[in-house]
Amino acid sequence: MDRGSNALDRRVRLRGSVPPLVTPFTADGAVDFDAYAGLVEFQIAGGSAGILVNGTTAEPSTLTVEERNRLVSIAVEATAKRMPVYAATGSQSLEETRALTDHAVDAGVDALLIVTPYYARPPQRGLVAYYLEVARRHELPWLIYHIPGRTAVSVTLDTLTELAEASPTFAGMKHAAPDLALVSAALARLGPAFRIFAGLEELSFPMLALGACGLMNAVGNIEPRLLAHMCEAVEGGDLTGGRALHERMLELNQSVFYDTNPIPIKYMMVRLGLLRANRHRLPMVPATHDLERRLDGVLERAGLLSAQPATA
């Protein structure tokens, strides 16, 4: 099998709005897998181009390997091939990343998102060796999850280039950093086949306008249809329409970062009836009352919530 051509063919589906789903919890702290399957259905009905399992919004650092693996399996089963499933399989540990990746591949996901190893702060040559070691074990398209604000390590253009030359299945990256210059430089050097997903809500439209292929935004848990429309508008050359959607969603996008993600998102999902309860695992905690009132105002101004006291 030609790994390179096979991976390139699969890249065609890597596009559009791919929200990173939250992880619902039960009252006793267990993962609510039934509720998770319901969130998958909500994304399908909302017109998303795919879903991301175990992204930052899912609070993966509070989950066990077994829980993360089961969420992947449930997502694949629930989508039933109706949309691509992206699995975030990275960790600070190579062995854990291998275990998560092997399961995702066996479960039948469509693409992998592998975060830069966090805490260790490896040099660029360490990142290259790490990614190539993981990539050689499978034939799925894979993307780097570039989120230096969480991992304390950035990826350079030269590293992206080296990986693209060495790994035929390397498809692109989720870019959750305000460095728009890297987006332009990567696309100029690696071409439009290099897939870049915008990972910062406020920079969604700017990155799409520069040539990003899609979005992986937490706010898609609340408004999947508007994000899908923004991607479709920009892909179709309607920058005016895309900008209008960007402006319409600006405050909602900003609210994602009123506290550590996904604290604001989970609260707003409860207020909109998308989650039964606002639960996290320590050290993550629910929104404060002051934040709840602030988020209620955001939802009201966005036309998503009529004025009423918080109940979550």
One Martini backbone bead per residue (centre of mass of N, CA, C, O) as a GRO file, in nm:
protein
  312
    1MET     BB    1   0.097   0.035   0.021
    2ASP     BB    2   0.044   0.383  -0.026
    3ARG     BB    3   0.067   0.596   0.221
    4GLY     BB    4   0.069   0.872   0.087
    5SER     BB    5  -0.184   0.858  -0.100
    6ASN     BB    6  -0.384   0.773   0.116
    7ALA     BB    7  -0.353   1.022   0.300
    8LEU     BB    8  -0.425   1.236   0.086
    9ASP     BB    9  -0.713   1.142   0.037
   10ARG     BB   10  -0.807   1.191   0.340
   11ARG     BB   11  -0.771   1.506   0.350
   12VAL     BB   12  -1.035   1.599   0.216
   13ARG     BB   13  -1.202   1.561   0.499
   14LEU     BB   14  -1.015   1.789   0.624
   15ARG     BB   15  -1.274   1.997   0.732
   16GLY     BB   16  -1.412   2.243   0.889
   17SER     BB   17  -1.623   2.199   1.157
   18VAL     BB   18  -1.456   2.066   1.470
   19PRO     BB   19  -1.568   2.000   1.758
   20PRO     BB   20  -1.473   1.989   2.095
   21LEU     BB   21  -1.585   1.783   2.317
   22VAL     BB   22  -1.730   1.741   2.596
   23THR     BB   23  -1.742   1.601   2.933
   24PRO     BB   24  -1.965   1.424   3.090
   25PHE     BB   25  -2.100   1.402   3.427
   26THR     BB   26  -2.187   1.252   3.701
   27ALA     BB   27  -2.266   1.271   4.034
   28ASP     BB   28  -2.017   1.048   4.093
   29GLY     BB   29  -1.788   1.123   3.849
   30ALA     BB   30  -1.863   0.992   3.601
   31VAL     BB   31  -1.886   0.912   3.287
   32ASP     BB   32  -2.132   1.018   3.046
   33PHE     BB   33  -2.187   0.828   2.776
   34ASP     BB   34  -2.476   0.888   2.689
   35ALA     BB   35  -2.447   1.196   2.669
   36TYR     BB   36  -2.224   1.191   2.457
   37ALA     BB   37  -2.390   1.070   2.228
   38GLY     BB   38  -2.580   1.318   2.219
   39LEU     BB   39  -2.362   1.524   2.128
   40VAL     BB   40  -2.313   1.397   1.856
   41GLU     BB   41  -2.599   1.442   1.742
   42PHE     BB   42  -2.591   1.751   1.763
   43GLN     BB   43  -2.363   1.786   1.550
   44ILE     BB   44  -2.504   1.660   1.314
   45ALA     BB   45  -2.755   1.851   1.318
   46GLY     BB   46  -2.554   2.120   1.305
   47GLY     BB   47  -2.332   2.065   1.057
   48SER     BB   48  -2.084   1.936   1.116
   49ALA     BB   49  -1.773   1.798   0.985
   50GLY     BB   50  -1.702   1.707   1.285
   51ILE     BB   51  -1.519   1.546   1.556
   52LEU     BB   52  -1.358   1.594   1.876
   53VAL     BB   53  -1.174   1.377   2.080
   54ASN     BB   54  -1.002   1.476   2.362
   55GLY     BB   55  -0.976   1.753   2.395
   56THR     BB   56  -0.938   2.012   2.599
   57THR     BB   57  -1.255   2.037   2.648
   58ALA     BB   58  -1.254   1.729   2.782
   59GLU     BB   59  -1.050   1.696   3.016
   60PRO     BB   60  -0.811   1.470   2.978
   61SER     BB   61  -0.632   1.496   3.246
   62THR     BB   62  -0.894   1.362   3.416
   63LEU     BB   63  -0.854   1.106   3.250
   64THR     BB   64  -0.839   0.799   3.159
   65VAL     BB   65  -0.743   0.588   2.925
   66GLU     BB   66  -1.007   0.427   2.924
   67GLU     BB   67  -1.197   0.671   2.889
   68ARG     BB   68  -1.082   0.779   2.629
   69ASN     BB   69  -1.127   0.523   2.464
   70ARG     BB   70  -1.435   0.507   2.498
   71LEU     BB   71  -1.504   0.775   2.364
   72VAL     BB   72  -1.404   0.692   2.089
   73SER     BB   73  -1.589   0.449   2.045
   74ILE     BB   74  -1.857   0.605   2.073
   75ALA     BB   75  -1.814   0.804   1.843
   76VAL     BB   76  -1.796   0.597   1.616
   77GLU     BB   77  -2.072   0.467   1.668
   78ALA     BB   78  -2.253   0.728   1.658
   79THR     BB   79  -2.178   0.823   1.366
   80ALA     BB   80  -2.175   0.600   1.147
   81LYS     BB   81  -2.017   0.765   0.909
   82ARG     BB   82  -2.146   1.071   0.905
   83MET     BB   83  -1.864   1.156   1.031
   84PRO     BB   84  -1.575   1.258   1.124
   85VAL     BB   85  -1.316   1.131   1.345
   86TYR     BB   86  -1.127   1.289   1.593
   87ALA     BB   87  -0.831   1.201   1.777
   88ALA     BB   88  -0.694   1.274   2.084
   89THR     BB   89  -0.357   1.115   2.164
   90GLY     BB   90  -0.203   1.287   2.354
   91SER     BB   91   0.094   1.321   2.567
   92GLN     BB   92   0.369   1.322   2.789
   93SER     BB   93   0.370   1.018   2.700
   94LEU     BB   94   0.465   0.788   2.477
   95GLU     BB   95   0.312   0.536   2.577
   96GLU     BB   96   0.035   0.672   2.599
   97THR     BB   97   0.016   0.763   2.308
   98ARG     BB   98   0.027   0.484   2.187
   99ALA     BB   99  -0.226   0.368   2.324
  100LEU     BB  100  -0.428   0.580   2.216
  101THR     BB  101  -0.364   0.545   1.915
  102ASP     BB  102  -0.415   0.245   1.875
  103HIS     BB  103  -0.712   0.257   1.954
  104ALA     BB  104  -0.812   0.463   1.746
  105VAL     BB  105  -0.738   0.300   1.500
  106ASP     BB  106  -0.905   0.043   1.574
  107ALA     BB  107  -1.186   0.204   1.597
  108GLY     BB  108  -1.199   0.414   1.326
  109VAL     BB  109  -1.074   0.668   1.276
  110ASP     BB  110  -0.977   0.945   1.058
  111ALA     BB  111  -0.800   1.110   1.277
  112LEU     BB  112  -0.513   1.272   1.429
  113LEU     BB  113  -0.437   1.440   1.747
  114ILE     BB  114  -0.108   1.562   1.854
  115VAL     BB  115   0.032   1.672   2.117
  116THR     BB  116   0.260   1.836   2.257
  117PRO     BB  117   0.470   1.764   2.487
  118TYR     BB  118   0.433   1.825   2.815
  119TYR     BB  119   0.657   1.994   3.048
  120ALA     BB  120   0.938   1.904   2.915
  121ARG     BB  121   1.042   2.088   2.688
  122PRO     BB  122   1.139   2.012   2.408
  123PRO     BB  123   1.317   1.996   2.150
  124GLN     BB  124   1.276   1.987   1.818
  125ARG     BB  125   1.417   1.708   1.775
  126GLY     BB  126   1.225   1.567   1.978
  127LEU     BB  127   0.962   1.611   1.827
  128VAL     BB  128   1.035   1.463   1.572
  129ALA     BB  129   1.094   1.185   1.698
  130TYR     BB  130   0.821   1.147   1.834
  131TYR     BB  131   0.632   1.165   1.585
  132LEU     BB  132   0.767   0.943   1.414
  133GLU     BB  133   0.719   0.714   1.614
  134VAL     BB  134   0.408   0.728   1.605
  135ALA     BB  135   0.356   0.729   1.285
  136ARG     BB  136   0.484   0.441   1.207
  137ARG     BB  137   0.219   0.269   1.331
  138HIS     BB  138   0.049   0.419   1.099
  139GLU     BB  139  -0.203   0.546   0.828
  140LEU     BB  140  -0.302   0.801   0.942
  141PRO     BB  141  -0.389   1.102   0.963
  142TRP     BB  142  -0.191   1.372   1.110
  143LEU     BB  143  -0.186   1.613   1.381
  144ILE     BB  144  -0.086   1.890   1.528
  145TYR     BB  145  -0.103   2.019   1.859
  146HIS     BB  146  -0.088   2.372   1.887
  147ILE     BB  147  -0.046   2.474   2.247
  148PRO     BB  148   0.168   2.665   2.419
  149GLY     BB  149  -0.008   2.765   2.666
  150ARG     BB  150  -0.014   2.451   2.779
  151THR     BB  151   0.289   2.315   2.698
  152ALA     BB  152   0.556   2.506   2.660
  153VAL     BB  153   0.561   2.452   2.334
  154SER     BB  154   0.689   2.509   2.017
  155VAL     BB  155   0.649   2.521   1.661
  156THR     BB  156   0.829   2.516   1.380
  157LEU     BB  157   0.869   2.544   1.047
  158ASP     BB  158   1.101   2.337   1.025
  159THR     BB  159   0.951   2.108   1.167
  160LEU     BB  160   0.717   2.085   0.971
  161THR     BB  161   0.895   2.022   0.728
  162GLU     BB  162   1.035   1.767   0.832
  163LEU     BB  163   0.775   1.604   0.872
  164ALA     BB  164   0.666   1.623   0.581
  165GLU     BB  165   0.920   1.470   0.459
  166ALA     BB  166   0.905   1.201   0.660
  167SER     BB  167   0.571   1.206   0.668
  168PRO     BB  168   0.302   1.106   0.467
  169THR     BB  169   0.073   1.146   0.714
  170PHE     BB  170   0.121   1.441   0.741
  171ALA     BB  171  -0.140   1.703   0.746
  172GLY     BB  172  -0.103   1.903   1.014
  173MET     BB  173  -0.282   2.156   1.221
  174LYS     BB  174  -0.360   2.280   1.534
  175HIS     BB  175  -0.397   2.637   1.594
  176ALA     BB  176  -0.344   2.760   1.939
  177ALA     BB  177  -0.243   3.059   1.829
  178PRO     BB  178  -0.156   3.410   1.753
  179ASP     BB  179   0.023   3.306   1.497
  180LEU     BB  180  -0.023   3.410   1.175
  181ALA     BB  181   0.254   3.378   1.042
  182LEU     BB  182   0.265   3.066   1.051
  183VAL     BB  183   0.033   3.014   0.863
  184SER     BB  184   0.149   3.152   0.612
  185ALA     BB  185   0.424   3.002   0.602
  186ALA     BB  186   0.318   2.710   0.585
  187LEU     BB  187   0.148   2.745   0.323
  188ALA     BB  188   0.380   2.849   0.144
  189ARG     BB  189   0.567   2.593   0.183
  190LEU     BB  190   0.337   2.336   0.189
  191GLY     BB  191   0.064   2.415   0.105
  192PRO     BB  192  -0.284   2.353   0.077
  193ALA     BB  193  -0.259   2.050   0.187
  194PHE     BB  194  -0.207   2.190   0.443
  195ARG     BB  195  -0.371   2.147   0.746
  196ILE     BB  196  -0.553   2.414   0.911
  197PHE     BB  197  -0.673   2.464   1.238
  198ALA     BB  198  -0.858   2.664   1.427
  199GLY     BB  199  -0.816   2.721   1.802
  200LEU     BB  200  -0.914   3.029   1.808
  201GLU     BB  201  -1.196   3.196   1.819
  202GLU     BB  202  -1.108   3.501   1.745
  203LEU     BB  203  -0.930   3.363   1.482
  204SER     BB  204  -1.104   3.219   1.276
  205PHE     BB  205  -1.140   3.408   1.034
  206PRO     BB  206  -0.845   3.490   0.982
  207MET     BB  207  -0.746   3.197   0.924
  208LEU     BB  208  -0.937   3.137   0.692
  209ALA     BB  209  -0.843   3.378   0.513
  210LEU     BB  210  -0.541   3.250   0.494
  211GLY     BB  211  -0.620   2.906   0.464
  212ALA     BB  212  -0.774   2.761   0.647
  213CYS     BB  213  -0.983   2.459   0.667
  214GLY     BB  214  -1.071   2.516   0.980
  215LEU     BB  215  -1.234   2.421   1.295
  216MET     BB  216  -1.145   2.395   1.667
  217ASN     BB  217  -1.412   2.488   1.866
  218ALA     BB  218  -1.573   2.515   2.166
  219VAL     BB  219  -1.828   2.683   2.066
  220GLY     BB  220  -1.947   2.436   1.902
  221ASN     BB  221  -2.119   2.326   2.148
  222ILE     BB  222  -2.339   2.565   2.091
  223GLU     BB  223  -2.269   2.675   1.764
  224PRO     BB  224  -2.242   2.484   1.498
  225ARG     BB  225  -2.384   2.629   1.255
  226LEU     BB  226  -2.220   2.894   1.239
  227LEU     BB  227  -1.946   2.761   1.192
  228ALA     BB  228  -2.021   2.615   0.935
  229HIS     BB  229  -2.097   2.872   0.776
  230MET     BB  230  -1.821   3.008   0.786
  231CYS     BB  231  -1.667   2.793   0.631
  232GLU     BB  232  -1.845   2.802   0.376
  233ALA     BB  233  -1.804   3.097   0.305
  234VAL     BB  234  -1.495   3.101   0.270
  235GLU     BB  235  -1.471   2.863   0.071
  236GLY     BB  236  -1.674   3.034  -0.133
  237GLY     BB  237  -1.561   3.352  -0.111
  238ASP     BB  238  -1.732   3.480   0.145
  239LEU     BB  239  -1.599   3.721   0.337
  240THR     BB  240  -1.836   3.891   0.427
  241GLY     BB  241  -1.999   3.665   0.558
  242GLY     BB  242  -1.778   3.566   0.751
  243ARG     BB  243  -1.745   3.835   0.904
  244ALA     BB  244  -2.034   3.856   1.010
  245LEU     BB  245  -2.014   3.601   1.186
  246HIS     BB  246  -1.777   3.693   1.354
  247GLU     BB  247  -1.924   3.940   1.479
  248ARG     BB  248  -2.168   3.785   1.597
  249MET     BB  249  -1.953   3.588   1.780
  250LEU     BB  250  -1.748   3.747   1.950
  251GLU     BB  251  -1.849   3.732   2.247
  252LEU     BB  252  -1.875   3.427   2.259
  253ASN     BB  253  -1.578   3.371   2.201
  254GLN     BB  254  -1.464   3.531   2.445
  255SER     BB  255  -1.614   3.366   2.679
  256VAL     BB  256  -1.434   3.109   2.680
  257PHE     BB  257  -1.201   3.309   2.842
  258TYR     BB  258  -1.317   3.390   3.133
  259ASP     BB  259  -1.209   3.104   3.173
  260THR     BB  260  -1.121   2.798   3.193
  261ASN     BB  261  -1.122   2.565   2.973
  262PRO     BB  262  -1.473   2.459   3.007
  263ILE     BB  263  -1.629   2.637   3.211
  264PRO     BB  264  -1.812   2.822   3.034
  265ILE     BB  265  -1.930   2.609   2.842
  266LYS     BB  266  -2.079   2.429   3.047
  267TYR     BB  267  -2.267   2.639   3.156
  268MET     BB  268  -2.404   2.717   2.885
  269MET     BB  269  -2.510   2.431   2.824
  270VAL     BB  270  -2.703   2.419   3.061
  271ARG     BB  271  -2.873   2.675   2.991
  272LEU     BB  272  -2.944   2.525   2.695
  273GLY     BB  273  -2.985   2.202   2.746
  274LEU     BB  274  -2.708   2.023   2.673
  275LEU     BB  275  -2.683   1.982   2.982
  276ARG     BB  276  -2.768   1.858   3.295
  277ALA     BB  277  -2.477   1.932   3.424
  278ASN     BB  278  -2.220   2.111   3.613
  279ARG     BB  279  -1.933   1.916   3.564
  280HIS     BB  280  -1.622   1.834   3.727
  281ARG     BB  281  -1.277   1.774   3.768
  282LEU     BB  282  -1.032   1.777   3.958
  283PRO     BB  283  -0.920   2.104   3.936
  284MET     BB  284  -1.180   2.150   3.817
  285VAL     BB  285  -1.443   2.405   3.811
  286PRO     BB  286  -1.703   2.577   3.842
  287ALA     BB  287  -1.865   2.845   3.810
  288THR     BB  288  -1.919   3.134   3.924
  289HIS     BB  289  -2.162   3.355   3.993
  290ASP     BB  290  -2.040   3.590   3.836
  291LEU     BB  291  -1.994   3.430   3.575
  292GLU     BB  292  -2.281   3.344   3.523
  293ARG     BB  293  -2.395   3.630   3.479
  294ARG     BB  294  -2.208   3.701   3.244
  295LEU     BB  295  -2.301   3.461   3.057
  296ASP     BB  296  -2.597   3.532   3.043
  297GLY     BB  297  -2.551   3.795   2.887
  298VAL     BB  298  -2.429   3.669   2.638
  299LEU     BB  299  -2.672   3.488   2.561
  300GLU     BB  300  -2.878   3.717   2.535
  301ARG     BB  301  -2.725   3.888   2.315
  302ALA     BB  302  -2.724   3.624   2.119
  303GLY     BB  303  -3.026   3.495   2.139
  304LEU     BB  304  -3.023   3.218   2.339
  305LEU     BB  305  -3.145   3.383   2.599
  306SER     BB  306  -3.362   3.450   2.822
  307ALA     BB  307  -3.431   3.629   3.082
  308GLN     BB  308  -3.285   3.457   3.365
  309PRO     BB  309  -3.210   3.282   3.617
  310ALA     BB  310  -2.987   3.087   3.744
  311THR     BB  311  -2.973   2.703   3.781
  312ALA     BB  312  -2.679   2.551   3.777
   0.00000   0.00000   0.00000
